[in-house]
Amino acid sequence: GAVVSQHPSWVICKSGTSVKIECRSLDFQATTMFWYRQFPKQSLMLMATSNEGSKATYEQGVEKDKFLINHASLTLSTLTVTSAHPEDSSFYICSAAPGTKIYEQYFGPGTRLTVT
Amino acid sequence: AQTVTQSQPEMSVQEAETVTLSCTYDTSESDYYLFWYKQPPSRQMILVIRQEAYKQQNATENRFSVNFQKAAKSFSLKISDSQLGDAAMYFCAYNRDNDMRFGAGTRLTVKP
C-alpha cells in the first residue's frame, strides 16, 4: 500500500516551453501533497505544499508564477514548469500525505527534467 | 527555521561491519518526528526508520537503529552487518506538522 506515482519519469523540453508533471496517490487519498526539487548531489528542497482544492503554499524564493501547482483531486497533483529554462533542469519529487498521521509522507519516484 | 545538519558528506564501511551516520538538528519545538531516508541510484526515497521525539526509546528496524539524544538534538543512524545493498545516499529529516526538512545527505559506500 501507500504507492505514489509520477509521470513522466523523464522529460526533455526546449527552452521557453512549458512542461507538466503529474503526481498520483494510487491507493490512498492524499489530503496534502508536496513538491521537492533536488539538484545533482544535493538534498531535497521543499518547493511547495498543496491541499486539495486550495491554492498551494510556496516556499520562500520559489516563483509561484513559474511553478504552477494544481491539486484538483485527492489523488492528483500537477506541477507545471512554465517558460522553462536550462536552470530549471533538475529532479522533481512529489510526496503525498494521507492525513491519518501528521508525519506520514509517501514519496514518488521522481521526474528528471532536462531543458535544452 | 528548523535546520538539519549532516556533517559527513561521505562514509565508507566494510561489508558485515557497522557504521554510524551522524545528524544534528535545530528546533525550539518539543514535539516532532525524525527520519532517516535512503536514496539509492534509482532516486526513490525509501524510509529507513522513524523516531517520535516524545519517545525516549530509540527506534530499531532490523539492522538499523538510532541513537536519539533529544537534549543534544542529535539523531544518529547505526547500520549493523552492512550489506552491499545498503550503499546509497542517506538523508536525515525533521518533520513537524508535515513540514519536512532534509539534511544535505551522506553517501555511504560499502566495500566487499
Contacts between the chains, C-beta under 8 A, distances in Angstrom:
chain1	res1	chain2	res2	distance
A	32	B	98	6.2
A	34	B	98	7.9
A	34	B	100	7.2
A	38	B	43	7.7
A	42	B	104	7.2
A	42	B	105	7.7
A	43	B	91	6.3
A	43	B	102	4.7
A	43	B	103	6.4
A	43	B	104	5.0
A	43	B	105	5.4
A	44	B	45	7.7
A	44	B	91	7.1
A	44	B	102	4.8
A	45	B	102	7.9
A	46	B	99	7.6
A	46	B	100	6.8
A	46	B	101	7.3
A	49	B	98	7.9
A	49	B	99	7.7
A	91	B	43	6.4
A	93	B	43	7.7
A	93	B	45	6.8
A	95	B	45	7.8
A	95	B	100	7.7
A	97	B	98	5.4
A	102	B	97	6.0
A	102	B	98	5.7
A	103	B	33	4.0
A	103	B	50	7.3
A	103	B	52	8.0
A	103	B	95	4.9
A	103	B	98	6.5
A	104	B	98	7.8
A	105	B	95	7.6
A	105	B	98	6.6
A	105	B	100	6.2
A	107	B	44	7.0
A	107	B	45	3.9
A	109	B	42	7.2
A	109	B	43	7.2
A	109	B	44	4.9
A	110	B	43	5.0
A	110	B	44	7.1
